[in-house]
Amino acid sequence: MQFNTGFNWSVSDFVIAGILLLGTGLLYLLVASRARSGAYKLAAGVAVAASLLLVWGNLAVGFIGNEENPANLLFGGVLAVGVIGAIAAQLRPLGMARAMFATALTQFAVPFIAMAIWRPELNQGVLIVILLNIIFAGLWVASALLFRRASVASSTVG
């Protein structure tokens, strides 16, 4: 902020950013510590990075409208699906793959659910939100495919 006046972070913004980064690192260590394969560790890294970007983006600017738009709360459902799926899977690779596929589907559905509830005008902003969600859904799918690859590798070894 000393070199660029475009950012005006308060102390609480720095604290939240620190908590997010620390929490992300610890979450990755927790999940990746269960892994023997590189595919599992990479899958965990992609999922944790997608989670961080989703939370940070929503807190900073919001994906739908601005950060104060209540439609952005729907993205909490995306994270909830991922967390509940991971707990149900007990962090096993095949279950994690299924959880990440479900998370991708939830991510993809968010803008359409928001449009059904709030009925915005269809414009370029709506298309950008849909495209952004497709990119995030792609990250979840990439994680799911890597977890599935890790499950195949662990079943051939075990």
trRosetta pair geometry for C-beta under 8 A, 3 or more apart (Angstrom, degrees):
i j d omega theta_ij theta_ji phi_ij phi_ji
1 4 6.7 -81 -122 65 32 70
1 5 7.6 66 -165 -107 69 36
1 7 5.4 -111 -95 89 84 98
1 8 7.0 101 -133 -105 125 36
1 9 6.2 -131 -59 31 134 92
4 7 5.9 51 101 15 105 97
5 8 7.7 19 -178 -66 59 89
9 13 3.9 -130 -159 85 91 142
9 14 5.9 98 147 -48 128 82
9 17 7.9 -18 -150 -15 142 136
10 13 5.0 111 50 -1 65 100
10 14 7.6 -129 99 1 42 85
11 14 5.8 -56 -157 37 37 110
11 15 6.4 38 147 -21 69 106
12 15 5.4 -51 -145 36 37 115
12 16 6.2 39 155 -20 68 103
13 16 5.9 -53 -146 37 29 109
13 17 6.3 30 153 -18 63 107
14 17 5.6 -53 -145 38 32 113
14 18 6.3 34 154 -20 64 106
15 18 5.7 -55 -150 36 30 112
15 19 6.4 29 153 -18 64 106
16 19 5.7 -53 -146 37 32 111
16 20 6.3 34 154 -20 65 105
16 59 6.9 -156 146 173 140 155
17 20 5.7 -53 -148 36 30 113
17 21 6.3 25 156 -15 65 107
17 56 7.7 62 -118 -122 78 107
18 21 5.9 -57 -145 39 29 106
18 22 6.0 25 158 -14 66 110
19 22 5.9 -57 -141 42 28 108
19 23 5.8 28 159 -18 65 112
20 23 5.9 -58 -141 41 24 110
20 24 6.2 27 158 -22 62 108
20 52 6.3 117 166 -141 104 88
20 55 6.3 -171 -133 104 123 129
20 56 6.1 118 165 -76 160 94
21 24 5.7 -52 -145 34 29 113
21 25 6.5 28 157 -17 62 106
21 52 7.6 64 -97 -141 50 131
22 25 5.9 -57 -151 37 30 110
22 26 6.3 24 155 -14 65 109
23 26 5.8 -57 -144 41 30 108
23 27 6.0 33 156 -22 66 108
24 27 5.7 -54 -145 36 28 112
24 28 6.4 29 156 -18 63 105
24 48 5.6 125 -164 168 83 105
24 49 7.7 78 -169 -90 128 43
24 51 7.2 174 -115 87 96 104
24 52 4.5 25 -104 -81 143 123
25 28 5.8 -55 -150 35 30 110
25 29 6.5 28 154 -17 64 106
26 29 5.6 -53 -148 37 34 112
26 30 6.3 37 153 -22 65 105
27 30 5.7 -53 -149 34 31 114
27 31 6.4 19 159 -9 66 108
27 48 5.4 164 102 -126 111 118
27 51 7.6 -67 107 76 158 149
28 31 6.1 -62 -144 44 29 101
28 32 5.5 14 166 -7 69 119
28 44 6.1 126 -143 138 70 106
28 45 6.2 49 -138 -99 121 62
28 48 4.5 -123 -76 39 90 177
29 32 6.2 -59 -126 48 22 101
29 33 5.9 36 165 -37 61 108
30 33 6.2 -54 -151 19 19 114
30 34 8.0 17 151 -18 51 99
31 34 6.4 -58 -175 22 39 110
31 35 7.7 35 138 -26 64 108
31 44 4.2 174 116 -144 121 129
31 47 7.7 -91 133 72 169 125
31 48 6.9 -172 36 -55 140 120
31 86 7.5 -55 -110 -159 119 137
31 91 6.2 -163 -137 -134 74 121
32 35 5.2 -49 -162 18 53 122
32 40 7.3 145 -130 122 62 88
32 41 4.6 61 -142 -126 107 81
32 44 4.7 -169 -70 83 80 153
32 45 7.1 42 -75 -51 129 80
34 40 7.5 -106 93 154 83 138
34 91 5.0 82 52 135 173 135
35 40 3.6 -176 -127 99 120 125
35 41 4.8 -176 94 -57 158 77
35 44 6.8 -128 -37 -9 140 136
35 150 7.1 -58 -136 -152 106 143
36 40 7.2 58 44 32 47 139
36 154 7.2 115 52 -100 114 101
37 40 4.7 98 66 3 89 100
37 41 7.2 -159 98 -2 51 85
37 93 8.0 22 40 -87 129 143
37 150 4.7 173 72 -133 136 90
37 153 5.0 102 -106 95 154 144
37 154 6.5 -113 -21 -57 130 88
38 41 5.6 -57 -149 40 38 110
38 42 6.0 37 154 -19 71 107
39 42 5.8 -56 -145 40 29 110
39 43 6.1 33 154 -22 64 107
39 146 5.0 -168 -177 -172 83 80
39 147 7.6 170 139 -83 97 20
39 149 4.4 -118 -166 98 154 110
39 150 4.1 -166 95 -67 107 84
39 153 6.2 138 28 6 135 143
40 43 5.6 -53 -146 36 30 113
40 44 6.3 30 154 -18 64 105
40 93 5.8 -86 -100 -96 109 108
40 146 7.4 164 -88 143 24 94
40 147 6.7 65 -117 -117 65 60
40 150 3.8 105 -62 -134 82 156
40 154 8.0 47 -50 -42 130 122
41 44 5.7 -53 -148 36 31 111
41 45 6.4 34 151 -21 63 106
42 45 5.5 -53 -148 35 33 115
42 46 6.4 33 154 -19 66 102
42 146 5.3 -118 93 -162 99 148
43 46 5.9 -53 -148 34 31 109
43 47 6.4 27 155 -15 64 108
43 93 7.9 94 56 -136 159 86
43 96 7.0 103 132 127 135 130
43 97 8.0 -53 -159 -84 151 73
43 100 7.4 -99 -176 -49 107 162
43 143 4.8 105 -162 -160 74 66
43 144 7.6 126 -148 -50 117 11
43 145 8.0 -163 -106 72 109 49
43 146 3.4 -173 -76 99 96 115
43 147 4.4 146 -178 -55 161 72
43 149 7.8 175 -54 47 126 97
43 150 6.2 -101 3 -12 140 132
44 47 5.8 -57 -146 39 31 109
44 48 6.1 25 158 -15 67 110
44 143 7.7 107 -65 -149 17 108
45 48 6.0 -57 -140 40 27 106
45 49 6.0 26 160 -18 64 110
46 49 5.9 -57 -143 39 27 109
46 50 6.2 29 156 -20 63 107
46 139 5.9 -167 173 -174 99 84
46 142 5.5 -115 180 102 158 107
46 143 4.2 -161 92 -80 115 91
46 146 6.6 121 20 21 137 147
47 50 5.8 -54 -147 36 28 111
47 51 6.5 31 153 -21 62 105
47 82 6.9 165 -169 -161 113 132
47 100 6.1 -97 -96 -105 120 116
47 103 7.9 75 -137 73 103 163
47 139 7.9 148 -94 145 39 94
47 140 7.1 66 -112 -120 78 62
47 143 4.2 104 -60 -145 87 155
48 51 5.6 -51 -150 34 33 114
48 52 6.5 35 152 -20 65 104
49 52 5.6 -51 -148 35 33 112
49 53 6.3 30 155 -15 66 106
49 139 7.5 -119 89 -168 94 134
50 53 5.9 -56 -145 40 30 108
50 54 6.1 34 155 -23 64 108
50 136 6.2 122 -159 -154 108 80
50 139 4.1 157 -94 127 127 137
50 140 6.2 177 146 -63 169 69
50 143 6.9 -99 3 -31 138 137
51 54 5.7 -57 -147 35 28 112
51 55 6.4 20 159 -12 65 107
51 79 6.2 92 -135 -116 98 102
51 82 6.9 -145 -85 94 113 160
52 55 6.1 -61 -148 40 27 104
52 56 5.9 20 160 -13 66 115
53 56 5.9 -57 -134 44 27 108
53 57 5.8 28 165 -19 64 112
53 136 7.6 -159 97 -110 117 101
54 57 6.2 -56 -142 38 20 108
54 58 6.4 15 160 -14 58 111
54 75 5.9 -170 176 177 109 126
54 78 6.7 -118 -169 91 156 136
54 79 6.8 179 101 -62 140 103
54 136 6.4 87 -85 -140 104 137
55 58 6.0 -64 -151 39 27 107
55 59 6.2 20 158 -14 66 111
55 79 7.4 51 -66 -72 99 146
56 59 5.9 -60 -145 40 28 107
56 60 5.9 20 161 -16 66 114
57 60 5.9 -60 -137 41 26 106
57 61 6.5 -46 -172 47 63 89
57 62 7.7 148 142 -72 71 4
57 63 6.0 49 131 -62 116 94
58 61 8.0 -91 -128 62 14 51
58 62 5.7 40 -150 -110 54 46
58 63 6.0 -42 -89 -10 76 92
58 67 6.7 117 167 -128 50 80
58 72 5.0 147 -150 -178 105 120
58 75 5.5 -152 -78 64 147 152
59 67 6.4 39 -175 -141 22 126
60 67 6.7 -153 94 -80 21 131
61 66 6.7 -84 -179 -147 58 62
61 67 5.8 -133 -180 -51 10 97
62 65 5.8 -32 124 83 136 66
62 66 4.7 95 42 154 138 25
62 67 3.8 -160 -36 -77 102 38
62 68 7.0 -80 -52 14 150 38
62 69 5.4 118 179 29 149 101
62 72 4.7 -90 -143 -74 94 148
63 72 6.1 135 37 -115 78 95
63 75 6.8 101 26 -58 130 141
63 129 6.0 112 153 -133 88 89
63 132 5.9 -162 -155 111 113 146
63 133 7.5 106 161 -63 142 85
64 69 5.3 -127 101 103 84 143
64 71 4.1 -75 101 99 146 123
64 72 5.4 -166 43 -67 94 72
64 74 7.8 34 6 36 147 116
64 111 6.9 172 -89 -111 116 79
64 114 5.5 -100 -130 -174 161 165
64 129 5.6 61 -97 -132 72 141
65 68 7.7 -78 116 67 117 64
65 69 3.4 113 64 -59 130 149
65 71 6.6 107 11 41 114 118
65 72 7.4 -110 53 -38 92 103
66 69 5.7 126 52 -22 54 98
67 72 6.8 -39 -147 14 39 173
69 72 5.3 102 79 -14 85 100
70 73 5.6 -25 -174 4 61 117
71 74 5.9 -24 180 1 56 115
71 114 4.1 67 -156 -137 122 121
71 117 7.3 168 -105 73 95 123
71 118 5.9 -65 -72 -13 123 146
72 75 5.9 -28 -177 9 59 114
73 76 5.5 -25 -176 7 60 118
74 77 5.5 -37 -173 18 55 117
74 78 7.6 62 135 -20 67 92
74 110 4.8 144 124 -145 123 97
74 113 6.1 166 -144 87 148 125
74 114 5.9 -126 5 -65 156 99
75 78 5.1 -33 -161 19 55 118
75 79 7.0 50 146 -12 70 96
75 107 8.0 40 -130 -120 77 73
75 110 6.2 41 -80 -135 64 155
76 79 5.8 -54 -154 40 40 108
76 80 6.1 45 147 -24 69 106
77 80 5.3 -51 -142 36 35 116
77 81 6.4 40 157 -23 66 99
77 106 6.1 -141 125 -178 95 125
77 110 7.3 165 64 -95 113 100
78 81 6.0 -53 -155 30 28 110
78 82 6.8 24 149 -13 61 107
78 103 6.1 79 -173 -162 75 80
78 106 4.9 167 -109 115 65 114
78 107 4.9 68 -128 -79 130 74
78 110 6.4 -36 -53 -57 115 132
78 136 7.9 6 -171 140 158 133
79 82 5.6 -57 -152 39 36 112
79 83 6.1 31 155 -17 71 108
80 83 5.9 -55 -140 40 30 107
80 84 5.9 24 163 -13 67 111
81 84 6.2 -58 -139 43 24 105
81 85 5.9 26 159 -20 61 114
81 99 7.4 165 146 -168 75 76
81 102 5.4 -141 170 126 119 103
81 103 5.0 167 101 -94 110 66
81 106 4.6 162 9 -18 161 161
82 85 5.8 -60 -145 40 24 112
82 86 6.2 24 158 -20 63 107
82 99 6.1 96 -141 156 48 103
82 100 7.0 42 -122 -98 92 54
82 102 7.9 177 -79 85 50 91
82 103 4.1 44 -74 -96 90 137
82 140 7.6 -117 -89 -127 118 117
83 86 5.8 -54 -147 35 29 110
83 87 6.4 27 155 -17 64 105
84 87 5.8 -54 -148 37 32 110
84 88 6.2 31 154 -17 66 108
84 99 7.8 -175 85 -137 57 113
85 88 5.7 -55 -143 40 30 110
85 89 6.0 24 157 -14 65 112
85 95 7.4 179 170 160 79 83
85 96 7.5 111 133 -127 100 41
85 98 6.8 -152 -165 102 118 79
85 99 2.5 147 140 -131 125 103
85 100 7.4 -171 113 -35 146 40
85 102 5.5 169 -84 57 146 131
85 103 6.6 -118 25 -43 149 98
86 89 5.7 -59 -142 43 28 108
86 91 6.1 31 -175 -81 87 65
86 95 8.0 119 -128 124 33 100
86 96 6.2 36 -114 -113 74 83
86 99 5.4 152 -56 146 55 169
87 90 7.4 24 179 -73 34 44
88 95 6.7 -148 106 -176 77 125
88 99 7.1 157 57 -83 101 117
89 92 5.3 -134 166 44 86 78
89 94 7.6 -165 -150 84 114 55
89 95 2.5 165 -136 128 100 120
89 96 5.0 167 124 -55 158 55
89 98 6.8 165 -86 55 125 101
89 99 5.3 -98 -19 -27 136 127
90 95 6.7 55 37 67 67 158
91 95 7.7 35 52 78 6 115
91 96 6.3 27 -153 -64 38 119
92 95 4.6 67 68 22 93 112
92 96 6.5 -169 83 -14 40 91
92 151 7.5 67 152 -105 81 105
93 96 5.6 -60 -143 37 27 112
93 97 6.4 32 157 -24 64 101
93 147 5.0 178 -164 -177 71 76
93 148 7.2 147 155 -93 98 19
93 150 4.1 -143 -130 99 137 101
93 151 3.6 -173 108 -67 116 79
93 154 5.9 151 12 16 144 136
94 97 5.6 -46 -152 28 34 115
94 98 6.8 33 151 -15 63 101
94 147 7.4 164 -86 143 18 97
94 148 6.9 63 -115 -115 59 60
94 151 3.9 100 -60 -128 77 155
95 98 5.6 -52 -151 36 36 111
95 99 6.3 38 150 -20 67 105
96 99 5.4 -52 -145 37 35 114
96 100 6.2 34 156 -19 67 104
96 144 7.8 -167 127 -118 68 57
96 147 4.2 -133 99 -151 104 147
97 100 5.9 -57 -148 37 29 108
97 101 6.5 30 153 -19 63 104
97 144 4.7 91 -157 -165 64 72
97 145 7.4 91 -137 -71 105 16
97 147 3.9 -166 -69 96 75 110
97 148 4.0 90 -121 -60 151 78
97 151 6.2 -79 -14 -8 132 134
98 101 5.7 -53 -148 35 32 111
98 102 6.4 32 153 -17 65 105
98 144 7.6 114 -48 -142 13 110
99 102 5.7 -55 -151 38 32 111
99 103 6.3 35 149 -22 65 106
99 144 7.9 -169 70 -103 52 95
100 103 5.3 -48 -144 35 36 116
100 104 6.4 43 152 -23 64 100
100 140 5.1 -177 -177 -178 81 78
100 141 7.3 155 139 -93 102 21
100 143 4.5 -140 -148 98 148 103
100 144 3.5 -165 93 -71 115 84
100 147 6.0 144 9 13 138 139
101 104 5.6 -49 -150 32 33 114
101 105 6.6 33 151 -17 63 103
101 140 7.4 149 -93 139 20 101
101 141 6.9 58 -108 -110 64 66
101 144 4.6 100 -54 -133 73 158
102 105 5.7 -53 -150 36 34 112
102 106 6.4 35 151 -19 65 105
103 106 5.6 -53 -148 37 32 113
103 107 6.3 37 152 -22 65 104
103 140 4.6 -145 99 -149 101 138
103 144 8.0 -178 46 -58 99 112
104 107 5.6 -52 -147 34 31 113
104 108 6.4 31 154 -19 64 106
104 137 4.4 90 -164 -161 80 76
104 138 7.7 101 -137 -50 116 16
104 140 3.5 -173 -73 94 82 121
104 141 4.7 76 -111 -55 158 76
104 144 6.5 -74 -16 -14 130 136
105 108 5.7 -53 -148 36 31 112
105 109 6.3 28 154 -20 64 110
105 137 7.5 88 -64 -140 21 115
106 109 5.7 -60 -147 36 30 111
106 110 6.9 52 153 -46 63 90
107 110 6.1 -34 -159 -4 32 116
107 133 5.7 177 156 -166 81 86
107 136 4.9 -134 -178 110 139 108
107 137 4.4 -177 91 -80 117 77
107 140 5.8 161 7 -3 143 145
108 112 7.9 11 139 4 65 116
108 133 6.0 130 -116 144 37 109
108 134 6.8 55 -115 -96 87 56
108 137 4.3 46 -61 -90 90 151
109 112 5.6 -75 -161 49 51 108
109 113 5.6 50 148 -25 87 108
110 113 5.8 -59 -144 36 28 109
110 114 6.2 27 159 -18 66 108
110 133 5.9 -158 57 -126 105 138
111 114 5.4 -53 -146 39 35 114
111 115 6.2 37 154 -21 67 104
111 126 7.4 131 -179 -165 123 74
111 129 4.9 146 -115 128 132 108
111 130 5.1 -145 89 -87 162 66
111 133 5.1 -141 -15 -10 116 155
112 115 5.6 -47 -144 35 33 111
112 116 6.4 36 153 -21 62 103
113 116 5.7 -54 -149 35 32 112
113 117 6.4 23 155 -13 65 108
114 117 6.0 -61 -147 41 30 105
114 118 5.8 -16 173 21 70 113
114 120 7.9 5 133 -6 94 114
114 129 8.0 -81 70 149 144 147
115 118 6.9 -70 -122 57 22 79
115 119 6.7 71 179 -95 57 32
115 120 6.3 -82 -121 29 74 88
115 126 7.0 70 -93 -147 120 122
116 119 7.5 8 -165 -65 15 71
120 123 7.8 -86 140 17 106 93
120 125 8.0 -84 146 89 145 112
120 126 6.0 175 92 -80 124 117
121 126 7.7 -146 97 -29 50 130
122 126 5.4 -85 -138 48 53 154
123 126 5.7 109 51 7 54 99
123 127 7.6 -111 111 1 36 93
124 127 5.6 -56 -152 38 39 113
124 128 6.3 42 150 -23 69 103
125 128 5.6 -52 -149 33 33 113
125 129 6.6 35 152 -20 64 102
126 129 5.7 -52 -152 34 33 112
126 130 6.5 33 150 -17 65 104
127 130 5.6 -52 -148 36 34 112
127 131 6.3 36 153 -19 66 106
128 131 5.6 -54 -146 38 32 112
128 132 6.2 36 154 -21 65 106
129 132 5.7 -52 -146 36 30 113
129 133 6.4 28 154 -17 63 106
130 133 5.8 -58 -151 38 30 110
130 134 6.5 34 150 -22 65 104
131 134 5.5 -51 -149 32 33 114
131 135 6.6 36 151 -20 64 101
132 135 5.7 -51 -154 32 33 112
132 136 6.6 29 151 -13 65 104
133 136 5.6 -51 -145 40 37 110
133 137 6.1 41 153 -22 67 104
134 137 5.5 -50 -143 37 31 113
134 138 6.4 40 150 -25 61 102
135 138 5.5 -51 -155 30 31 117
135 139 7.0 35 147 -21 62 97
136 139 5.5 -45 -155 27 40 113
136 140 6.8 37 149 -14 66 100
137 140 5.6 -53 -153 37 38 111
137 141 6.3 39 148 -20 68 105
138 141 5.5 -52 -143 38 34 112
138 142 6.3 39 154 -22 65 102
139 142 5.7 -50 -148 33 31 113
139 143 6.5 32 152 -18 63 104
140 143 5.6 -53 -152 36 33 113
140 144 6.4 36 149 -22 65 105
141 144 5.4 -51 -147 35 34 114
141 145 6.3 35 155 -19 66 103
142 145 5.9 -53 -147 36 30 109
142 146 6.5 29 154 -16 63 106
143 146 5.8 -58 -150 38 31 110
143 147 6.3 31 153 -18 66 105
144 147 5.7 -54 -147 37 32 110
144 148 6.3 33 153 -20 65 104
145 148 5.5 -51 -147 36 33 113
145 149 6.4 37 151 -21 64 103
146 149 5.5 -49 -148 34 34 114
146 150 6.4 36 150 -20 64 102
147 150 5.5 -52 -150 36 34 113
147 151 6.5 37 150 -22 65 101
148 151 5.6 -50 -149 32 35 112
148 152 6.6 35 152 -18 65 101
149 152 5.8 -52 -151 35 34 110
149 153 6.4 33 151 -18 65 106
150 153 5.6 -54 -146 39 33 112
150 154 6.2 29 157 -17 67 107
151 154 5.9 -54 -142 39 30 106
151 155 6.3 29 157 -20 64 107
152 155 5.9 -56 -145 36 29 108
152 156 6.5 24 157 -16 64 106
153 156 6.1 -59 -149 36 29 105
153 157 6.4 23 155 -14 64 110
154 157 5.7 -56 -144 41 34 109
154 158 5.7 14 163 -2 70 115
155 158 6.1 -58 -127 52 28 96
